[in-house]
Amino acid sequence: MEFTQRKKTTSTEYVDKRKPPDDFRNLPIFPRKEDIFPEQRPFLRKIIRNGKYEDLEHYLDVQFRLFREDCLAQLRSGIQEYIQERTAGNNNIRRLESARIYHNVRILFRETSLDDILHVLQLDQNTYKNIDWNSTKRLLHGSLVCLSFDHFETFLFATIMRADTNVLSVRGLFKVKVNQTENELEDCILGRLYTMIESSALFEAYRHGLEKLKSIGAGKLAFENFFVNCETEIRKTDYFEKGHVFDFSSITHRRLVKIRRYGERYERVKQYRDWPSSEELHMNPIQYEAFKAALTNEFCLIQGPPGTGKSYLGIQIVKTLLANTECWSRDRTSPILMICFTNHALDQFLESIVDSVDAAFKSRIVRVGGRSGNKVIEDITLKKRCDRVPKKNRLLELNFLQNMISKYKKMISQQNFTIVNNDYLRQYIYFPSQNFTNEEEKTLFRWLNVDKRSVLDSASNNDRKKRKTKINEYLEVENNLLPNNRYENWFYQLTSSVDESEHEDPRIQDSPVLNFGTNILQTWRALAVDNSVKEDKKFLEQVELVIDDILRNINLENTMTAFEAGFYETQNLWELPLPNRWKLYRFWQSQFYRKILSNIENFKISYNEILENYRQEIFNNEYRVLERAALIAMTTTGAAKYQNMLKILRPRIVIIDEAAEVLEAHIVASLPSSCEHLIMIGDHKQLEPKPAVFELAQKYHLSLSFFERMIRNGISHHCLLKQHRMRPEISSLVKEIYPGLHDAENVKEYKNVSGIASNMEVVKHCVKHDCHAVTHVDDIVTLMTKIISHINAK
């Protein structure tokens, strides 16, 4: 039998015809406040199990919203649970059901890196000292966290960028990228203590997929006829229809796959009737039919119970395709894309492939992403194959630019209570400096009557009526804008990408400093504690009113025009009345800060150019390696992350292992639009996708894989039924699930298990299950441990 075809389900299924409230492409990937505290339930529609979608937009909208909700729901639940506990009077919350909580997390300082601006955070010592960082899944790269200093009345989101287990265990330090834009992100976040909640759903596994789903337009989803319309007709591959030939020698003679030399002769067949027999290919008849379908059909589903040779068959398919690259890449170079959901499964599959090719062909196999302790896999990783991109000089340049931007911003933050001195005005704008010197009697501050002596004289000579001043408001603004970040020096060397002390930049001497003028608030603080002033309360009140007048003059909007300023600048400015002096100064001040803002924008442009050039160089290096590859292997997350690269490489053949365990949105996100030949291997009866939110699986069918959905809708698939792993006593338990499953001869020859009466024992307990208790689980684990120890002893 060539294939198994399930009868198409004919039961009527309710299809939600509601129109979405907005375009899903306008929804941000990162959560918003309304996502954490929604006024109504998110708009979600069920995955259609039986039948087709209305169109591509309907399909993508359903998948995107469910995928996004699965990503964000755990974090939302954690924050809401925290608030409920606080409302109930619990101020010592140590554990949340759906998220992880950390108390007293401090944001120490910002750090410039080639991953953009990062923030260095530190956990409370009582937290990081009590976690085994080598085994935990906390603070993984790409995890989403939410931080708040006011019990989530306000909060910010960040993703974990670097969390070294050694640094965490010793110092509790890790680095994040805060999601807020630079304009939203204030310096006042530094040094504060936060409550941090970490989502248990790994954000990194969702974000790239969500971005890919948003980018899919009309005609850009490969195999749209299957994903959207649930068609069941499967065509032959384009290259098979064109009569290209196949070489099977790597399987029939179990030879290593090698790069074909020009003019080299090899065994080849063209028609089905000429193919080697199943015995020659070392396959059973069902594997043989699945193998032929995988090579010749544009879309092939291969299902198999445990031990039926799915992995073996997948390896033979890949070996054959690699040995016949000239068939499917004759008109353009195109790699095979191998995808698995987990790094572990991908590395296992790859190891078998690498062992099946010669040394020269091994150079054409590339593993993208992942960290493997396996030397075989480590040698073929993209990181190992790429040229090293220089970082040191770029980091120095970024540090300089960020230092300048930061200092300029601090200058702007003080503009409402600072008089810019004449030296700084002279540096940045056209300024009649001949009117001013650094002598006390000729300074700009004396000209405006804002120096200490002038303030005291004004307070003595005027009897201002008492009024409420705004000095305290300005003091509060200053206090928030200029925190004393004492933590930066303590931890800089441990965490910084560049040690500035070793790489001094000669331009630093030209960088702006914060004492660029007279801070009127500092003048007020100095006078307020001066014994000669504070002892006379009425005089102190007059001083306060003078300071308030100065602050008001700084912040008035009426200034001279450029024409008026040009006229007065040729005059003796010391003869101007004080109101005109202030109007002229405000003109200079506006010109000065306009220049500062312009400098900031120019530095930002330079900063972004450095980052873009660095990323482009990395991209080019990776492309030079990948364009020569015959097989590229990556996880579903990696495929979504590298979607721009895959657009250029345009892989025709995509093979997905463990396909029945992958959320459909992951499949769509990892599938390049260039795919013309899709092979999926899995078993929906063993394991199904595991959404982070159980409700989405139950109510919205999110746990239904694309693999199973196609089988439910009657598409032909190949089910392997000869198992080589389970002894007959065990396989008999699953034969009702897999009709037609039968045992290979080797499993009938297994020796009996020593130490127990029969080869299979059923362990049961009579303790009533309590969903809130785990003691019965501990009892069973203890019992099983004793049994295994007993068997091993025998």
Secondary structure, DSSP 8 states (H G I E B T S, - for coil): ---EE-----S---------SS-GGGS-SS--HHHHS-SS--------SSS--SSHHHHHHHHHHHHHHHHHHHHHHHHHHHHHHHHTT-------SSEEEEEEEEEEEEEEETTEEEEEEE--HHHHTTS-TTT--TT-TT-EEEEESSTTSS-EEEEEEE--HHHHHHT-EEEEEE-S-TTT--GGGTT-EEEEEEESS-THHHHHHHHHHHH--TT-STTHHHHTT------B-HHHHTT--B--HHHHS---B----TT-----B-SGGGS--TTTTT--HHHHHHHHHHHHBSEEEEE--TTSSHHHHHHHHHHHHHHTHHHHSSSS---EEEEESSHHHHHHHHHHHHTTB-HHHHTTEEE-S---S-HHHHTTBHHHHS-----HHHHHHHHHHHHHHHHHHHHHHTGGGEEE-HHHHHHHS---GGG--SSGGGSHHHHTT-SHHHHHHHHHH--------SHHHHHHHHHHHS---TTHHHHHHHH-SS-TTTS--GGGGGS--S-SEEEHHHHHHHHHT-HHHHT-HHHHHHHHHHHHHHHHHHH------HHHHHHHTTS-GGGS-HHHHHHHHHHHHHHHHHHHHHHHHHHHHHHHHHHHHHHHHHHHHHHHHHTT-SEEEEEHHHHHHTHHHHHHH--SEEEETTGGGS-HHHHHHH--TT--EEEEEE-TTT-----S-HHHHHHH-TT--HHHHHHHTT-EEEE--EESSS-HHHHHHHTTTSTT-EE-GGGGG----TTSSSS-------S---TT--HHHHHHHHHHHHHHHHHHH-
